[in-house]
Amino acid sequence: MLVCTLSCSQSKKSEVEALLVSGVVSACFQPSEVDVSLYVSKRDGIDCLREVSVENLVIATNGGIFDGNHHPLGLCYDGELVTPLNLDEGEGNFYLKPNGVFYLEGGNAFIVESSQFTRDLASLNLAIQSGPLLLDRGQIHPSFRVSSKNAFTRNAIGVKSNGAVCVAYFSEPLNLYRTAMYMRDTLGCESALYLDGAISGVLTPVAGDRLDQSFASILVVRDFGEKGEAKARSESP
């Protein structure tokens, strides 16, 4: 259940709204106007959202699928290579090809199919591999079915045509097709990447869910200045 953790607040740095209804918590922002970082549990000693400070926080959520040893299952890079690109075949959502890589380079955000990722890591600020790829240039993953009964809480990250990044957490169960539809039709993303499912959580200055769930990595977005406005909101899908 999505719960309120702090009272609603507004500032010149960011505008945060939480309607505290069952549905979706999302934040859309220009990556050049915020600080996007990762906590890696085995490196940084932070593995749950309750341990993340809400100071200047826009949104925090788990940063992708991980293995039984609590290591990210795919590429994880934030200036330091945590785990390499994974092009293996396997079972589970991560291996439902095509999967993809979200990355930040020079203040710009991109999502590409994993097999097409060829960037030099040294030129990047951050990279996260997960799967499946929800949207590729506006097209929903060909394996998804609107009638699928596989509905879970989920989280995802997407990129819009104007370069804005959207992070979304779905507190009510959705199948992957409807998750992709929301990222495209409601948030306006052209590309989107599934991060994880039933265990996913979220933290904003006003709301949080699954704060004590242990993750291998946590994606954190903070507002560091007055150059732009980042917004986190909660609504029904």
C-alpha positions, 0 to 999 in steps of 0.5 A, a space after each residue: 500500500 502506498 503511504 504518506 511519509 512526509 507532508 506535501 511541499 513545494 519549492 523553486 527547486 522542484 514541485 512535488 505532488 502526492 495525491 495518495 491514491 492507488 495507482 502510479 507514482 511518476 517523475 519526469 525531468 530533464 536529466 541535465 537539471 537533476 542529479 541521477 545516481 545509483 546506490 549499489 548495496 554491496 558497494 555502498 551498504 544501502 539496500 533499501 529505500 528507507 535508508 535513502 535520504 529525502 533531502 532534495 529527493 525527487 524520486 528513488 526506486 529499485 534500479 533493475 533486476 538482480 540475481 540470487 547473490 544480490 548482484 545486478 543481472 545486467 550492465 550496471 555502471 555509474 562511473 564504476 563498472 559494477 556488472 558488465 553487459 549481459 547478452 546471455 539467453 535465459 528465463 525470466 523477464 530480464 531475458 525476454 528479448 529484446 531487453 535494453 540499456 538506459 544510459 546517460 551521456 553528457 546530460 542526455 538520456 537514451 534507451 537502446 536494445 542491449 545488442 545495439 549498445 556500443 558506447 564507451 563506458 568512460 563517456 557515460 555518467 550512468 548505465 542500467 541494463 534490464 528487461 524486457 524493453 517495454 517500448 522501442 520507438 513507440 512500439 510495444 514489445 511484440 511478446 506482450 498481450 493486452 489480455 495477459 493475466 500476469 499482473 504485478 506491481 512494477 517500475 519502469 524508466 522511459 525517455 520522451 522525444 524531448 529528452 525528458 526522462 520518466 520514472 514510474 512506479 505502479 502500486 496496483 498490479 498491471 501486466 506488461 502490455 498495460 505498463 508499456 501503454 501507460 509509459 507511452 500514452 500517458 507519460 509520452 515516452 518513445 522508449 521505455 525499459 522495465 526495471 522490475 516487478 512484484 518486489 519493486 518500491 518507491 520513495 518520494 518526499 511525500 510517499 513511499 512503498 516497500 521501504 524495507 525491501 532489499 535491492 541490489 541497486 537503487 536509482 536516486 533522482 535529486 533536484 540540485 538547483 533552480 535550473 528546471 522543475 522536476 515533478 513527482 506525482 501520484 495518480 490512477 492509471 
